[in-house]
Amino acid sequence: KLSYSLLLYREGSQPFHKRGIPVLFIPGNAGSGKQVRSMASEAAREHVRNSSRGHLDFWAVDFEDELSALSGDLLLSQTKF
């Protein structure tokens, strides 16, 4: 059985509450939800620079580095998650 997960990543030392602007990161083939860090860091910097509204909550789906481009069954499982 596959055990996918949804991860919350927040840049900096923001308090833990889910009230920010949600951003969903879905990795591609053989990707990891942990890849959200670099994208979130850059996006958070731009958000602060261009907007004074709230903060961003980055949600990342972790598909366990699966080779989904090679399997229709895996894509179906990921879609259902």
C-alpha positions as CSV (number, residue, x, y, z in Angstrom):
1,K,0.0,0.0,0.0
2,L,1.2,3.5,-0.9
3,S,1.5,6.1,1.8
4,Y,1.4,9.5,0.3
5,S,1.4,12.6,2.5
6,L,0.6,16.3,2.5
7,L,3.3,18.5,4.0
8,L,3.0,22.1,5.3
9,Y,6.1,24.2,4.8
10,R,6.4,27.8,6.0
11,E,9.4,30.0,5.4
12,G,10.9,31.7,8.4
13,S,9.6,31.5,12.0
14,Q,5.9,32.0,11.5
15,P,3.5,30.7,14.2
16,F,1.7,27.5,13.4
17,H,-1.7,28.3,12.2
18,K,-3.2,27.6,8.8
19,R,-4.4,31.1,7.9
20,G,-2.0,32.1,5.2
21,I,-2.5,32.2,1.4
22,P,-2.4,28.5,0.4
23,V,0.1,27.4,-2.3
24,L,0.0,23.8,-3.5
25,F,3.2,22.2,-4.9
26,I,2.9,18.9,-6.7
27,P,6.2,17.4,-7.8
28,G,6.7,15.7,-11.1
29,N,8.1,12.3,-12.0
30,A,10.4,11.0,-9.3
31,G,10.0,14.3,-7.4
32,S,9.7,14.8,-3.7
33,G,7.5,17.0,-1.6
34,K,10.7,18.2,0.0
35,Q,11.6,20.1,-3.1
36,V,9.1,22.7,-2.0
37,R,11.8,24.4,0.1
38,S,13.7,26.2,-2.6
39,M,10.5,27.2,-4.5
40,A,8.9,28.4,-1.2
41,S,11.9,30.4,-0.2
42,E,12.0,32.3,-3.4
43,A,8.2,32.8,-3.6
44,A,8.0,34.0,0.0
45,R,10.7,36.6,-0.7
46,E,8.8,37.9,-3.7
47,H,5.6,37.9,-1.8
48,V,7.1,40.0,1.0
49,R,8.7,42.4,-1.5
50,N,5.5,42.9,-3.6
51,S,2.7,42.6,-1.0
52,S,2.0,43.4,2.6
53,R,-0.9,40.9,2.9
54,G,-0.4,38.0,5.2
55,H,2.0,35.1,4.6
56,L,2.1,32.1,2.3
57,D,1.3,28.5,3.5
58,F,3.1,26.1,1.1
59,W,1.4,22.6,0.9
60,A,3.4,20.0,-0.8
61,V,2.3,16.5,-1.9
62,D,4.8,13.8,-1.3
63,F,4.5,10.9,-3.7
64,E,7.6,9.1,-2.3
65,D,9.8,9.8,-5.4
66,E,7.7,7.5,-7.5
67,L,8.5,7.1,-11.2
68,S,4.9,8.0,-12.2
69,A,5.7,8.9,-15.8
70,L,6.3,5.2,-16.4
71,S,3.1,3.8,-14.8
72,G,-0.5,4.6,-15.5
73,D,-1.5,2.8,-12.3
74,L,0.7,5.1,-10.2
75,L,-0.7,8.1,-11.9
76,L,-4.2,6.9,-11.0
77,S,-3.2,6.3,-7.4
78,Q,-1.7,9.8,-7.2
79,T,-4.8,11.3,-8.8
80,K,-7.1,9.6,-6.2
81,F,-5.0,10.9,-3.3
